[in-house]
């Protein structure tokens, strides 16, 4: 498996983004879905990663640099067939590396309460619960988390 920067407009990335959108939309109402459109993932303050197994993209993740103040993880997704195999952890590790290379020391994220596997992944990685940040508002379906990088 390899993880590398990718174009969110590529067919492989679009396929994963559509899968993630459909998954999220099945779990949460529109007001609780905070999905970044694929076209916005091409902005210069965003790093978009793809996890590849051979010629197949099996996961993705993005880091949004909020003007050097903090990084936000978005679009972390692994196809169901490849979950529990270390793919998500490898994506997180590369996102952490990208954050450090940009001088970011704080990472934040929002995840939903219907995704206990994601919540457990972030807790294992050291994220702590916190209140809403940025443009987010309190939502009973959301967990907000933060990690201070060493």
Secondary structure by P-SEA (a helix, b strand, c coil): cbbbbbccccaaaaaaaaaaaaaaaacccccccccccccccccccbbbbbbbccccccccbbbbbccccbbbbccccccccccccaaaaaaaaaaaaaaaaacccbbbbccccccaaaaaaaaaabbbbbcccccccccccccccccccc
